[in-house]
């Protein structure tokens, strides 16, 4: 398609994309309000949301395929994305009757927005991201089964601690440095970030230990384990992971024990660690300076943040149009700064909707945790929710200059295999608890129904 005609089409279609993403968000919002009331997640219908999501994906990929000469591979990519999404969603729906379907659709919406933007930036990475989406869905399935069926996962606490410490020590010893942090290990032709997988281990370890009442002395092993994993990622210069681990520990520990003394002590030590890291690591000082005033050294230290802010501002409310912006100018636009690229071409309203979807995921995760029948399940769902929420708002806050940039990925959206697998693993924990909750509710309804029958028979 000629450039002028494509520009007219892209400028028109941007209203369509904003309308569809807002519709999905609003439907999710109303569904979440009902979820917080007496209506269970398993009882509500998703209506036409899956169809709207397919429509959103197909129209975006069709539009991208018309840039220049018609690109058949981009059209096939759109079909692949929709087929993979529908297969995953329908498979999980039919396998697990009590799954939170709106939660799945919100996550899949984030994934599809990521696929579209990666196709715009670098098609080869978009295809690989769909592969990671498929593997992540398999990981999600196994995590659901693990939470749902394995009743004695707390017995694996010490082996999980050893595995977690082992992979972090291995990374520190033989890992490769990228972006100032030595937190990657190359396995075959793939770069893997072990600190991502330790998040899941930390959720299981903390949940298993905190579900029962213990003295501080008996909690010493898990306290030492948490301190060691935080110290190891700090030594790797991965301060983003250290921040996530710390927040996860403080949230879960205080929720489970209400022990403000340990929480306050951990916060004080974290503050000291942050000050020491600022003086020890040059890239931390660079990021703090860029956050404080990116325009003071806009060609060097402040370049990333400055380009991110310029991209978001230039997009306006509805975006420049898919394919009409300059997202390649933004450093790390496929990973850390993909949110800025999305806002530039799809608009601030789309960005607000994405933030809203993360908030709804958090709210639904907390609601699932609070409805759990057992303390361990409650802490599992809460830990997974807190982990996703903190990571989401940490990276978005860094991109829009609310907080210093930490270099963590944007769950379900940024390119990255480790992040996709672990994010789906955390989602699997939440869904596993949701399925158990709904099964208990269904069993209770059946029992109440039979009791009513018996009472009617006696009266008869």
C-alpha positions in Angstrom: 0.0 0.0 0.0 1.4 3.5 -0.8 2.7 5.4 2.2 0.0 8.1 2.0 -2.9 5.7 1.9 -1.4 3.7 4.7 -1.0 6.8 6.8 -4.7 7.7 6.3 -5.8 4.1 7.2 -3.5 4.0 10.3 -4.8 7.4 11.5 -8.3 6.2 11.2 -7.7 2.8 12.8 -6.2 4.3 15.9 -9.7 5.2 17.1 -10.7 1.6 16.5 -7.9 0.2 18.6 -8.5 2.6 21.5 -12.2 1.8 21.4 -11.6 -2.0 21.5 -9.0 -1.9 24.3 -11.2 0.5 26.4 -14.1 -1.9 25.9 -12.1 -4.9 27.1 -11.0 -2.8 30.2 -14.5 -1.6 31.0 -15.9 -5.2 30.7 -13.2 -6.4 33.0 -13.9 -3.6 35.4 -17.6 -4.4 35.7 -16.8 -8.1 36.0 -14.3 -7.4 38.8 -17.0 -5.4 40.7 -19.3 -8.4 40.4 -16.4 -10.7 41.4 -16.1 -8.7 44.7 -19.7 -9.2 45.4 -21.5 -12.5 46.0 -21.3 -13.6 42.4 -18.5 -16.2 41.9 -15.9 -15.9 39.1 -16.9 -19.3 37.7 -20.6 -18.2 37.3 -20.1 -15.2 35.2 -20.1 -15.1 31.4 -17.3 -13.5 29.4 -19.8 -12.6 26.7 -18.1 -11.3 23.5 -14.8 -10.4 25.0 -12.8 -13.2 23.4 -14.3 -12.2 20.0 -13.4 -8.6 20.6 -9.9 -9.6 21.5 -9.5 -11.7 18.3 -10.9 -8.7 16.3 -8.4 -6.4 18.0 -5.5 -8.7 17.2 -6.5 -9.5 13.6 -7.2 -5.9 12.6 -3.8 -4.8 14.0 -1.9 -7.4 12.2 -3.8 -6.8 8.9 -2.9 -3.1 9.2 0.8 -3.9 9.8 0.8 -6.2 6.8 -0.2 -3.3 4.5 2.9 -1.2 5.2 4.7 -1.0 1.9 4.0 -4.2 0.0 1.5 -6.7 1.4 3.3 -8.9 3.9 1.8 -12.3 3.9 4.0 -13.4 6.9 2.5 -10.7 9.0 -1.1 -11.9 8.1 -0.1 -15.4 9.0 1.4 -14.1 12.3 -2.0 -12.6 13.1 -3.7 -15.8 12.5 -1.2 -17.7 14.6 -1.6 -15.3 17.5 -5.4 -15.6 17.4 -5.3 -19.4 17.1 -2.8 -19.8 19.9 -4.8 -17.5 22.2 -8.1 -19.3 21.5 -6.6 -22.7 21.9 -5.1 -21.8 25.2 -8.2 -20.1 26.5 -10.6 -22.8 25.5 -8.4 -25.6 26.6 -8.0 -24.1 30.1 -11.7 -23.4 30.2 -12.7 -26.9 29.5 -10.1 -28.5 31.6 -10.8 -26.4 34.7 -14.4 -25.4 35.3 -13.6 -23.1 38.2 -10.9 -21.0 36.4 -11.2 -17.2 36.6 -11.9 -16.6 32.9 -11.8 -12.8 33.0 -8.4 -13.0 34.7 -7.2 -15.1 31.8 -8.6 -12.7 29.2 -7.0 -9.7 30.9 -3.6 -11.4 30.8 -4.1 -12.5 27.2 -5.0 -8.9 26.3 -1.6 -7.8 27.6 0.2 -10.6 25.8 -1.6 -9.7 22.5 -0.7 -6.0 22.8 2.9 -7.1 23.3 2.8 -9.3 20.2 1.4 -6.5 18.1 4.1 -4.0 19.3 6.9 -6.6 18.8 5.6 -7.3 15.3 5.9 -3.6 14.7 9.4 -3.4 16.1 11.0 -6.7 15.1 8.9 -9.5 13.6 11.4 -12.2 14.5 11.1 -11.4 18.2 7.3 -11.4 17.9 7.3 -15.0 16.6 9.7 -16.1 19.4 7.4 -14.3 21.9 4.5 -16.4 20.7 6.6 -19.5 21.2 7.3 -18.3 24.8 3.6 -17.7 25.2 2.9 -21.3 24.3 5.6 -22.6 26.7 4.3 -20.2 29.3 0.8 -21.6 28.9 2.1 -25.1 29.4 3.9 -23.9 32.5 0.7 -22.3 33.6 -1.1 -25.7 33.2 1.5 -27.5 35.3 1.4 -24.8 38.0 -2.3 -25.0 38.3 -2.2 -28.8 38.6 0.6 -28.5 41.2 -1.3 -26.1 43.4 -4.6 -28.0 42.9 -3.5 -31.5 43.4 -0.2 -31.5 45.4 -1.3 -31.2 49.0 2.1 -31.4 50.7 4.1 -28.8 48.8 5.4 -27.4 52.1 7.5 -30.6 52.5 9.7 -29.3 49.7 10.7 -26.1 51.5 14.3 -27.0 52.2 15.0 -28.5 48.7 13.5 -25.3 47.2 15.7 -23.2 49.3 18.8 -25.1 48.2 17.8 -24.9 44.5 17.1 -21.1 44.8 20.4 -20.4 46.5 22.2 -22.7 44.1 21.0 -21.1 40.9 21.8 -17.6 42.2 25.3 -18.7 43.3 25.9 -20.3 39.9 24.7 -17.1 38.1 27.1 -15.1 40.2 30.0 -17.4 39.3 29.5 -18.1 35.6 26.8 -15.7 34.5 27.2 -13.0 31.8 26.7 -9.3 32.4 24.0 -7.4 30.5 22.8 -3.9 31.2 25.2 -3.5 34.1 23.9 -6.6 36.0 25.5 -10.1 36.0 22.2 -11.9 36.1 22.1 -14.0 32.9 23.1 -17.6 32.1 23.3 -18.9 28.6 21.7 -22.3 28.1 22.3 -23.6 24.6 21.3 -20.6 22.4 19.0 -18.9 25.0 19.8 -16.4 27.7 18.0 -17.3 30.9 17.5 -15.1 33.9 17.5 -17.4 37.0 16.5 -14.6 39.4 13.1 -14.6 37.7 12.4 -18.2 38.6 13.6 -17.7 42.2 10.5 -15.4 42.6 8.3 -18.5 42.3 10.5 -20.4 44.7 10.3 -17.5 47.2 6.5 -17.4 46.9 6.2 -21.1 47.8 8.8 -21.0 50.5 7.3 -18.0 52.3 3.8 -19.3 52.0 4.7 -22.7 53.4 6.5 -21.2 56.3 4.1 -18.4 57.2 0.9 -20.4 57.0 1.4 -21.7 60.6 2.1 -19.7 63.7 5.7 -19.9 64.9 8.2 -18.0 67.0 10.7 -15.8 65.4 13.4 -18.3 66.3 11.7 -21.1 64.4 11.3 -18.8 61.4 15.0 -18.2 61.3 15.7 -20.5 58.3 13.3 -18.7 56.0 14.5 -15.3 57.2 18.1 -16.3 56.5 17.1 -17.7 53.1 15.3 -14.5 52.1 18.3 -12.4 53.2 20.7 -14.5 51.3 18.7 -14.4 48.0 18.4 -10.7 48.3 22.1 -10.4 49.0 23.0 -12.6 46.0 21.0 -10.6 43.5 22.5 -7.4 44.9 26.0 -8.8 44.3 24.8 -9.5 40.8 23.9 -5.8 40.6 20.3 -6.8 39.9 18.7 -4.2 42.2 15.3 -4.6 40.5 15.1 -8.2 41.5 16.3 -7.4 45.0 13.6 -4.8 45.3 10.9 -7.3 44.2 12.2 -9.9 46.6 12.2 -7.5 49.5 8.7 -6.2 48.8 7.3 -9.7 48.4 8.9 -10.7 51.8 7.6 -7.7 53.7 4.1 -7.9 52.3 3.7 -11.6 52.9 5.4 -11.6 56.3 3.3 -8.7 57.7 0.1 -10.1 56.2 0.7 -13.5 57.9 2.1 -12.4 61.2 1.4 -8.7 61.8 4.9 -8.6 63.2 5.8 -4.9 62.6 9.2 -5.3 64.3 10.6 -7.7 61.7 9.0 -5.7 58.8 10.4 -2.4 60.1 13.8 -4.0 60.7 13.9 -5.4 57.1 12.8 -2.0 55.8 15.7 -0.3 57.6 18.2 -2.8 56.3 16.8 -2.4 52.8 17.3 1.4 53.2 20.9 0.9 54.2 21.5 -1.5 51.4 20.1 1.0 48.9 22.4 3.7 50.2 25.4 1.4 50.0 24.5 0.2 46.5 24.2 3.8 45.4 27.8 4.4 46.4 29.2 1.1 45.2 27.5 0.7 41.7 28.0 3.3 39.1 25.0 2.3 37.0 22.8 2.9 40.0 24.1 6.5 40.4 23.5 7.0 36.7 19.9 5.9 36.9 19.3 8.1 40.0 20.8 11.1 38.2 18.7 10.4 35.1 15.6 10.1 37.1 16.3 13.3 39.0 16.9 15.4 35.8 17.2 13.6 32.5 17.5 16.9 30.6 20.8 17.8 32.4 22.6 15.1 30.3 20.0 14.2 27.7 22.5 12.8 25.2 24.0 10.3 27.6 22.7 9.5 31.1 19.2 10.9 30.5 18.8 9.7 27.0 16.5 6.7 27.8 14.1 8.5 30.0 14.0 11.6 27.8 13.2 9.5 24.7 10.5 7.6 26.7 8.8 10.8 27.8 9.0 12.4 24.3 7.5 9.3 22.8 4.6 9.2 25.3 3.9 12.9 24.9 4.1 12.7 21.1 1.5 9.9 21.0 -1.2 12.0 22.7 -4.4 10.5 23.8 -5.1 8.2 20.8 -1.5 7.7 19.4 0.2 8.6 16.2 -1.1 5.5 14.5 0.2 1.9 14.4 3.3 2.0 12.2 3.6 5.8 12.1 5.7 6.5 15.1 9.4 6.2 15.7 9.6 3.6 18.5 13.1 2.4 17.3 14.5 5.7 18.7 13.5 4.6 22.2 16.3 2.5 23.8 15.2 -1.0 24.8 11.8 -0.4 23.2 11.3 -4.2 22.9 11.9 -4.8 26.6 12.2 -2.2 29.4 10.6 0.7 27.4 7.9 -1.1 25.5 5.2 0.8 27.4 6.5 4.0 25.9 6.4 2.5 22.4 2.8 1.4 22.9 1.7 4.9 24.1 3.5 6.6 21.2 1.6 4.6 18.5 -1.6 3.4 20.3 -2.1 6.4 22.6 -2.1 7.3 26.3 -5.7 6.0 26.6 -4.4 2.6 25.6 -1.6 3.0 28.2 -4.1 3.9 30.8 -6.2 0.8 29.9 -3.1 -1.3 30.2 -2.4 0.1 33.7 -6.0 -0.5 34.5 -5.8 -4.1 33.4 -2.8 -4.6 35.7 -4.8 -3.1 38.6 -7.8 -5.4 37.9 -5.5 -8.4 37.8 -4.2 -7.3 41.2 -7.7 -6.8 42.6 -8.9 -10.2 41.3 -5.8 -11.9 42.7 -6.4 -10.4 46.1 -10.1 -11.3 46.0 -9.1 -14.9 45.2 -6.6 -14.9 48.0 -9.2 -13.6 50.5 -11.7 -16.3 49.5 -9.2 -19.1 50.0 -10.2 -21.8 52.5 -6.6 -22.4 53.9 -4.0 -20.0 55.1 -1.4 -21.6 52.8 -3.6 -21.1 49.7 -4.3 -17.5 50.7 -0.6 -16.7 51.0 0.2 -18.4 47.8 -2.3 -16.3 45.8 -1.4 -13.2 47.7 2.3 -13.7 47.0 1.8 -14.3 43.3 -0.4 -11.3 43.0 2.0 -9.0 45.0 4.9 -10.2 42.8 3.1 -9.4 39.5 1.7 -6.1 40.8 5.0 -4.7 42.1 6.9 -5.7 39.0 4.2 -4.1 36.7 4.1 -0.8 38.5 7.9 -0.7 39.1 8.7 -0.8 35.4 5.8 1.5 34.3 6.8 3.9 37.1 10.4 3.9 35.8 9.3 4.5 32.2 7.1 7.5 33.0 9.7 8.9 35.5 7.7 8.4 38.7 10.6 6.4 40.2 14.1 5.5 39.2 14.3 2.9 36.4 15.1 -0.6 37.8 15.4 -2.6 34.6 12.7 -5.3 35.3 10.4 -6.5 32.6 6.8 -5.6 32.0 4.9 -8.8 32.8 3.2 -10.5 29.7 4.1 -7.5 27.5 7.9 -7.1 27.3 9.9 -9.5 25.2 11.6 -12.2 27.2 11.3 -15.9 27.7 12.2 -16.0 31.4 9.7 -13.3 32.2 6.9 -14.8 30.2 7.4 -18.3 31.8 7.6 -16.9 35.4 4.6 -14.5 34.9 2.5 -17.4 33.7 3.7 -19.5 36.6 2.6 -16.8 39.0 -0.7 -16.7 37.2 -1.0 -20.4 37.5 -0.7 -20.1 41.3 -3.5 -17.6 41.4 -5.7 -19.7 39.1 -5.0 -22.9 41.1 -6.3 -21.3 44.2 -9.3 -19.9 42.3 -10.2 -23.4 41.1 -10.0 -24.7 44.6 -12.2 -21.9 45.9 -14.8 -22.5 43.3 -14.7 -26.3 43.9 -15.4 -25.7 47.6 -18.2 -23.4 46.7 -19.8 -25.8 44.3 -19.4 -28.7 46.8 -21.1 -26.5 49.4 -24.0 -25.6 47.1 -24.5 -29.3 46.3 -24.5 -30.2 50.0 -27.0 -27.5 50.7 -29.2 -28.7 47.9 -29.2 -32.3 49.2 -29.9 -31.1 52.7 -32.9 -29.1 51.3 -34.1 -32.3 49.6 -33.9 -34.3 52.8 -35.8 -31.6 54.7 -38.5 -31.6 52.1 -38.8 -35.4 52.2 -39.2 -35.3 56.0 -41.9 -32.7 55.7 -43.6 -34.8 53.0 
